[in-house]
Amino acid sequence: MQANTSKYLDPQFLANIGNLELIARSVVEGFITGLHKSPFHGFSVEFSQHRPYMPGDALRFVDWKVFARTDRYYIKQFEEETNLRSYILLDVSSSMSYRSGKISKWMYASYLASALAYLLLHQRDATGLVLFDDQIRLQMPPRSMGSYLRQMLGQIEQVRMGHDTSVATVLHRIAEQFRRRGLIILISDLLDDPEQIIKGLKHFRHDKHEVLVFHILDRQESEFAFTGNVMFKDLESGEKIKTQPFFIRQQYRERFKSFLKYFQLELSKNNIDYQQMFTDEPLNIALTKFLSKRRRLF
């Protein structure tokens, strides 16, 4: 990454910009400039039919298997943006508002969602947005117009954090609606029943969707490095508990590690791509992983 562009990927720097549209553009353009050229290739194409080869056709589209059988040249034709669409599912539940530093999980998730929407729409992939907590709060159908980005980011900027989380319930509801095969991108802290979340994500895989999960985490959720007497409050239920973290730190870390490992193993078994993202990490990590996963679709 070039030194003069890396600042655009620092979450704390982005927090000072304020405007999501500017943030999205800064992140994506800085990321691509740092790579010197974009490795991002569209995938919203699906094979439709063959037609005879004509002078001037690109040889990369020749179906050589058909040639081997018939001794004739045929070109593969594709349908664009008809069967593969992208959906960004963004968690707006209260737990996403947690932060131990300057950047909350929600702020980081909104930056990530905005950058992904920018990338997808810039590539002319039809992209939709779903905001949810214990129910669907907003649903924008997939569109491929570049002007759609401003509408999507406007909705994200106006978000008021919701209440409890019911990730699995929402996933099942959305899966029932999204019958046409597409790319599902879930951005959430996954603070709900892990087994039920897996069942919800498997619903998408059953319907042949590609699924990516960005697990948004605060570093303190993993390290639990609190000191002294601490009052903990559940951001969703409001329940409070006072304790000395020193006496429960090791047990907490072990349970949290098991929590993460469960998702890693179960999602891997179901061919669901899973990325853990900590709010102090530059966004180029998420974007690089995202582009790497998409390459596998070809």
C-alpha positions as CSV (number, residue, x, y, z in Angstrom):
1,M,0.0,0.0,0.0
2,Q,1.4,3.4,-0.9
3,A,2.1,5.7,2.0
4,N,0.0,8.5,0.6
5,T,-3.1,6.4,0.3
6,S,-2.9,4.2,3.4
7,K,-4.4,7.0,5.6
8,Y,-7.7,6.6,3.7
9,L,-8.0,3.1,5.1
10,D,-7.4,4.0,8.8
11,P,-10.8,3.9,10.6
12,Q,-9.9,6.7,12.9
13,F,-9.0,8.9,10.0
14,L,-12.2,8.1,8.3
15,A,-14.2,9.1,11.4
16,N,-13.0,12.6,10.9
17,I,-14.4,12.8,7.4
18,G,-18.0,12.3,8.4
19,N,-19.7,12.0,5.0
20,L,-20.3,8.4,4.0
21,E,-20.2,9.0,0.3
22,L,-16.8,10.7,0.6
23,I,-15.6,8.0,2.9
24,A,-16.6,5.3,0.5
25,R,-15.0,7.0,-2.4
26,S,-11.8,7.7,-0.4
27,V,-11.5,4.2,0.8
28,V,-12.1,2.5,-2.6
29,E,-10.0,4.9,-4.7
30,G,-7.2,4.9,-2.1
31,F,-7.3,1.1,-2.0
32,I,-7.2,0.7,-5.8
33,T,-4.5,3.3,-6.2
34,G,-2.4,1.5,-3.6
35,L,-2.8,-1.7,-5.7
36,H,-1.8,0.3,-8.8
37,K,-4.8,-1.2,-10.6
38,S,-8.0,-2.8,-9.6
39,P,-8.1,-6.6,-9.5
40,F,-11.9,-6.3,-9.1
41,H,-13.7,-8.1,-11.9
42,G,-17.4,-8.3,-12.3
43,F,-19.1,-11.6,-11.9
44,S,-22.7,-10.8,-12.6
45,V,-22.7,-12.9,-15.7
46,E,-24.2,-16.3,-16.3
47,F,-23.9,-18.7,-19.3
48,S,-26.9,-18.4,-21.6
49,Q,-26.3,-20.2,-24.9
50,H,-23.9,-20.8,-27.8
51,R,-23.7,-19.1,-31.2
52,P,-21.4,-19.7,-34.2
53,Y,-18.0,-17.9,-34.1
54,M,-17.8,-14.8,-36.2
55,P,-14.6,-12.9,-37.3
56,G,-13.6,-10.4,-34.6
57,D,-15.0,-12.5,-31.7
58,A,-12.6,-12.8,-28.7
59,L,-10.9,-16.3,-28.7
60,R,-11.3,-16.5,-24.9
61,F,-15.0,-17.0,-25.4
62,V,-14.6,-20.0,-27.7
63,D,-16.0,-23.2,-26.2
64,W,-13.1,-25.6,-27.0
65,K,-15.0,-28.6,-25.6
66,V,-17.7,-28.1,-28.2
67,F,-15.0,-27.6,-30.9
68,A,-13.5,-30.9,-29.9
69,R,-16.8,-32.7,-30.4
70,T,-18.0,-30.9,-33.5
71,D,-14.9,-29.5,-35.2
72,R,-16.8,-26.2,-35.3
73,Y,-16.2,-22.9,-33.4
74,Y,-18.9,-21.7,-31.1
75,I,-18.9,-18.7,-28.8
76,K,-20.3,-18.8,-25.3
77,Q,-22.9,-16.1,-24.7
78,F,-23.7,-14.7,-21.3
79,E,-26.6,-12.9,-19.7
80,E,-25.5,-9.9,-17.6
81,E,-27.1,-8.9,-14.3
82,T,-30.0,-11.3,-14.6
83,N,-29.4,-14.1,-12.1
84,L,-26.6,-12.9,-9.9
85,R,-27.2,-10.0,-7.6
86,S,-25.6,-8.6,-4.5
87,Y,-27.3,-8.0,-1.2
88,I,-25.6,-6.2,1.8
89,L,-27.2,-7.2,5.1
90,L,-26.2,-4.7,7.8
91,D,-26.8,-5.2,11.5
92,V,-28.1,-2.1,13.3
93,S,-28.9,-3.7,16.7
94,S,-27.8,-2.0,19.9
95,S,-24.8,-4.2,20.5
96,M,-23.2,-2.7,17.3
97,S,-22.9,0.6,19.1
98,Y,-20.2,-0.7,21.5
99,R,-16.7,0.8,21.3
100,S,-13.7,0.7,23.6
101,G,-11.9,3.3,21.5
102,K,-12.8,6.0,19.1
103,I,-14.5,3.7,16.6
104,S,-17.7,1.8,17.4
105,K,-18.6,-1.5,15.7
106,W,-21.4,0.3,13.9
107,M,-19.1,3.0,12.6
108,Y,-16.7,0.5,11.2
109,A,-19.5,-1.6,9.7
110,S,-21.0,1.4,8.0
111,Y,-17.7,2.3,6.5
112,L,-17.2,-1.3,5.3
113,A,-20.8,-1.5,3.9
114,S,-20.4,1.8,2.1
115,A,-17.1,0.8,0.5
116,L,-18.5,-2.5,-0.6
117,A,-21.6,-0.8,-2.1
118,Y,-19.3,1.6,-3.9
119,L,-17.2,-1.2,-5.4
120,L,-20.2,-3.3,-6.4
121,L,-22.2,-0.5,-8.0
122,H,-19.0,0.9,-9.7
123,Q,-18.7,-2.5,-11.3
124,R,-22.4,-2.3,-12.3
125,D,-23.4,-5.2,-10.1
126,A,-27.0,-4.9,-9.1
127,T,-26.8,-4.2,-5.3
128,G,-29.4,-4.1,-2.6
129,L,-29.3,-3.1,1.1
130,V,-31.1,-4.6,4.2
131,L,-30.8,-2.9,7.6
132,F,-31.9,-5.2,10.5
133,D,-31.9,-5.8,14.3
134,D,-34.6,-8.2,15.6
135,Q,-36.5,-7.5,12.4
136,I,-36.0,-6.0,8.9
137,R,-35.9,-2.2,9.4
138,L,-35.2,-1.2,5.8
139,Q,-35.0,-3.1,2.5
140,M,-33.7,-1.6,-0.7
141,P,-34.0,-3.9,-3.8
142,P,-31.0,-4.5,-6.0
143,R,-30.3,-1.8,-8.6
144,S,-27.2,-1.4,-10.8
145,M,-27.4,2.4,-11.3
146,G,-24.5,4.4,-10.1
147,S,-26.9,7.0,-8.7
148,Y,-28.3,4.3,-6.3
149,L,-25.2,4.6,-4.1
150,R,-26.3,8.0,-2.7
151,Q,-29.7,6.6,-1.8
152,M,-28.1,3.6,0.0
153,L,-25.6,5.7,1.9
154,G,-28.3,8.2,2.8
155,Q,-30.2,5.4,4.5
156,I,-27.1,4.2,6.4
157,E,-26.3,7.7,7.6
158,Q,-29.8,8.1,9.0
159,V,-29.7,4.9,11.0
160,R,-30.9,4.9,14.6
161,M,-29.5,1.9,16.4
162,G,-32.2,-0.7,17.0
163,H,-33.0,-3.0,19.9
164,D,-32.3,-6.7,20.4
165,T,-30.7,-8.9,17.8
166,S,-32.4,-11.7,16.1
167,V,-30.0,-12.5,13.3
168,A,-31.3,-15.9,12.5
169,T,-35.0,-14.9,12.3
170,V,-34.1,-12.1,9.8
171,L,-31.9,-14.3,7.7
172,H,-34.7,-16.8,7.2
173,R,-37.1,-14.1,6.3
174,I,-34.7,-12.6,3.7
175,A,-33.8,-16.0,2.3
176,E,-37.5,-16.7,1.7
177,Q,-37.6,-13.5,-0.4
178,F,-34.3,-13.8,-2.3
179,R,-35.1,-16.7,-4.6
180,R,-32.8,-15.5,-7.4
181,R,-29.3,-16.7,-6.9
182,G,-26.9,-13.9,-5.7
183,L,-24.1,-12.8,-3.5
184,I,-25.1,-12.3,0.2
185,I,-22.9,-10.1,2.3
186,L,-23.6,-10.2,6.1
187,I,-22.0,-7.5,8.2
188,S,-22.7,-8.1,11.9
189,D,-21.1,-8.8,15.3
190,L,-23.1,-12.1,15.4
191,L,-24.1,-11.6,19.0
192,D,-27.0,-14.0,18.9
193,D,-27.5,-17.8,19.1
194,P,-24.6,-19.2,17.0
195,E,-26.4,-22.4,16.0
196,Q,-29.5,-20.5,14.9
197,I,-27.3,-18.0,12.8
198,I,-25.7,-21.0,11.1
199,K,-29.1,-22.4,10.2
200,G,-30.1,-19.0,8.8
201,L,-27.0,-18.8,6.6
202,K,-27.4,-22.4,5.5
203,H,-30.8,-21.4,4.2
204,F,-29.1,-19.1,1.7
205,R,-26.6,-21.9,0.7
206,H,-29.5,-24.3,0.2
207,D,-30.8,-21.8,-2.4
208,K,-27.4,-21.7,-4.1
209,H,-26.4,-18.2,-3.0
210,E,-22.8,-17.3,-2.4
211,V,-22.4,-16.0,1.1
212,L,-19.7,-13.8,2.8
213,V,-19.8,-13.0,6.5
214,F,-17.8,-10.0,7.9
215,H,-17.7,-10.5,11.7
216,I,-17.2,-7.1,13.2
217,L,-15.4,-7.1,16.6
218,D,-14.0,-4.7,19.1
219,R,-10.5,-5.6,20.4
220,Q,-11.7,-5.6,24.0
221,E,-14.4,-8.2,23.2
222,S,-11.5,-10.6,22.4
223,E,-8.8,-9.5,24.9
224,F,-11.1,-8.5,27.9
225,A,-8.2,-6.3,29.2
226,F,-10.4,-4.3,31.7
227,T,-8.9,-3.5,35.1
228,G,-10.3,-2.6,38.5
229,N,-14.0,-2.8,39.4
230,V,-16.1,-2.6,36.3
231,M,-19.8,-2.3,35.7
232,F,-20.9,-4.1,32.5
233,K,-24.1,-3.3,30.8
234,D,-25.9,-5.3,28.1
235,L,-26.6,-2.8,25.4
236,E,-29.6,-4.7,24.2
237,S,-31.3,-5.9,27.4
238,G,-30.0,-3.2,29.7
239,E,-29.0,-5.8,32.3
240,K,-26.0,-4.8,34.5
241,I,-23.4,-6.7,36.4
242,K,-20.5,-5.5,38.5
243,T,-17.3,-7.6,38.7
244,Q,-13.5,-7.5,38.7
245,P,-12.4,-8.7,35.2
246,F,-9.1,-10.1,36.6
247,F,-10.9,-13.0,38.2
248,I,-12.9,-14.0,35.1
249,R,-10.6,-12.9,32.3
250,Q,-9.1,-16.4,31.4
251,Q,-12.5,-18.1,31.4
252,Y,-14.0,-15.3,29.3
253,R,-11.2,-15.5,26.8
254,E,-11.6,-19.2,26.4
255,R,-15.3,-19.0,25.9
256,F,-14.9,-16.1,23.4
257,K,-12.3,-18.1,21.5
258,S,-14.7,-21.0,21.3
259,F,-17.4,-18.7,20.1
260,L,-15.2,-17.6,17.2
261,K,-13.9,-21.1,16.4
262,Y,-17.5,-22.3,16.2
263,F,-18.2,-19.9,13.4
264,Q,-15.0,-20.6,11.6
265,L,-15.6,-24.3,11.5
266,E,-19.3,-24.3,10.8
267,L,-19.2,-21.7,8.1
268,S,-16.2,-23.4,6.5
269,K,-18.1,-26.7,6.4
270,N,-20.9,-25.0,4.6
271,N,-18.7,-23.2,2.0
272,I,-19.5,-19.8,3.5
273,D,-16.6,-17.3,3.5
274,Y,-15.9,-15.8,6.9
275,Q,-13.8,-12.8,7.8
276,Q,-13.2,-11.5,11.3
277,M,-12.7,-7.7,11.3
278,F,-11.5,-5.7,14.3
279,T,-12.4,-2.0,14.5
280,D,-8.8,-1.0,14.8
281,E,-7.8,-2.7,11.5
282,P,-7.5,-0.7,8.2
283,L,-10.3,-1.4,5.8
284,N,-7.9,-2.6,3.1
285,I,-7.7,-5.9,5.0
286,A,-11.5,-6.4,4.5
287,L,-11.4,-5.3,0.9
288,T,-8.4,-7.5,0.0
289,K,-10.2,-10.5,1.5
290,F,-13.4,-9.6,-0.2
291,L,-11.8,-9.4,-3.6
292,S,-9.8,-12.6,-3.0
293,K,-13.0,-14.5,-2.2
294,R,-14.8,-13.1,-5.4
295,R,-11.9,-14.3,-7.6
296,R,-12.8,-17.8,-6.5
297,L,-16.2,-17.5,-8.2
298,F,-14.6,-17.6,-11.7
